[in-house]
């Protein structure tokens, strides 16, 4: 017999492709485009520093596990979403059939005095 959590995740996982089709948007890795369930928490900002402007934008990309496995990306890889490039800081799972790609700026933050 399945637990309540098992029933929840079985039902939730079954509708992830529908979420992806209804609410998702594309993201890319190594020239290939993949579907996301959702792209959220875009914080688009920058700061001035000696030598130029540092992009400090962040975003989370939610993808189905099968899409994550197909893309073959991991922490430290550079991905693109919403017209910006990001580095994957971490890959999180909440126990369902999806992954959250927590992304930050791919530039190096170097301060000079």
HUQUIZI-V440148 format. One record per residue. N is the residue number from 1. PHI is phi in radians with two decimals (999 if undefined). NEAR is the number of other C-alpha atoms within 12 Angstrom. Layout:
BEGIN
n=N phi=PHI near=NEAR
n=N phi=PHI near=NEAR
END
This chain:
BEGIN
n=1 phi=999 near=6
n=2 phi=-1.37 near=10
n=3 phi=-1.36 near=9
n=4 phi=-1.05 near=10
n=5 phi=-1.07 near=15
n=6 phi=-1.10 near=15
n=7 phi=-1.11 near=14
n=8 phi=-1.05 near=16
n=9 phi=-1.16 near=19
n=10 phi=-1.05 near=17
n=11 phi=-1.21 near=16
n=12 phi=-1.11 near=20
n=13 phi=-1.07 near=26
n=14 phi=-1.14 near=17
n=15 phi=-1.72 near=20
n=16 phi=-1.00 near=29
n=17 phi=-1.07 near=25
n=18 phi=-1.19 near=17
n=19 phi=-1.02 near=22
n=20 phi=-1.02 near=25
n=21 phi=-1.21 near=18
n=22 phi=-1.50 near=14
n=23 phi=-2.01 near=19
n=24 phi=-1.31 near=24
n=25 phi=-2.61 near=24
n=26 phi=-1.38 near=25
n=27 phi=-2.46 near=36
n=28 phi=-2.37 near=30
n=29 phi=-2.61 near=26
n=30 phi=0.90 near=15
n=31 phi=1.45 near=11
n=32 phi=-1.79 near=17
n=33 phi=-1.83 near=18
n=34 phi=-2.24 near=32
n=35 phi=-1.48 near=32
n=36 phi=-1.94 near=37
n=37 phi=-1.16 near=34
n=38 phi=-2.85 near=32
n=39 phi=-2.18 near=30
n=40 phi=-2.40 near=24
n=41 phi=0.96 near=19
n=42 phi=-1.24 near=22
n=43 phi=-1.97 near=20
n=44 phi=-1.76 near=22
n=45 phi=-2.56 near=16
n=46 phi=-2.65 near=17
n=47 phi=-2.44 near=16
n=48 phi=-1.40 near=14
n=49 phi=-2.60 near=16
n=50 phi=-1.02 near=12
n=51 phi=1.71 near=12
n=52 phi=2.56 near=14
n=53 phi=-1.99 near=18
n=54 phi=-1.72 near=21
n=55 phi=-1.40 near=23
n=56 phi=-2.05 near=25
n=57 phi=-1.24 near=28
n=58 phi=-2.35 near=31
n=59 phi=-2.79 near=34
n=60 phi=-2.02 near=33
n=61 phi=-2.03 near=42
n=62 phi=-1.79 near=39
n=63 phi=-2.31 near=41
n=64 phi=-1.17 near=36
n=65 phi=-1.00 near=28
n=66 phi=-1.11 near=22
n=67 phi=-1.20 near=30
n=68 phi=-1.01 near=30
n=69 phi=-1.14 near=16
n=70 phi=-1.13 near=17
n=71 phi=-1.16 near=24
n=72 phi=1.30 near=19
n=73 phi=-1.53 near=30
n=74 phi=-2.75 near=23
n=75 phi=-0.92 near=21
n=76 phi=1.63 near=19
n=77 phi=-1.42 near=25
n=78 phi=-1.70 near=29
n=79 phi=-2.15 near=37
n=80 phi=-2.12 near=34
n=81 phi=-2.70 near=38
n=82 phi=0.91 near=25
n=83 phi=1.38 near=15
n=84 phi=-2.25 near=26
n=85 phi=-1.70 near=26
n=86 phi=-2.41 near=36
n=87 phi=-1.84 near=33
n=88 phi=-1.34 near=29
n=89 phi=-1.47 near=24
n=90 phi=-2.74 near=22
n=91 phi=-2.08 near=26
n=92 phi=-1.94 near=24
n=93 phi=-2.25 near=18
n=94 phi=-1.88 near=17
n=95 phi=1.62 near=17
n=96 phi=-1.83 near=25
n=97 phi=-1.58 near=28
n=98 phi=-2.40 near=31
n=99 phi=-2.32 near=31
n=100 phi=-1.83 near=33
n=101 phi=-1.64 near=41
n=102 phi=-1.51 near=33
n=103 phi=-2.10 near=37
n=104 phi=-2.34 near=36
n=105 phi=-1.15 near=33
n=106 phi=-1.62 near=24
n=107 phi=-1.33 near=20
n=108 phi=-1.59 near=15
n=109 phi=-1.64 near=19
n=110 phi=-2.11 near=13
n=111 phi=-1.87 near=13
n=112 phi=-2.05 near=7
n=113 phi=-1.91 near=6
END
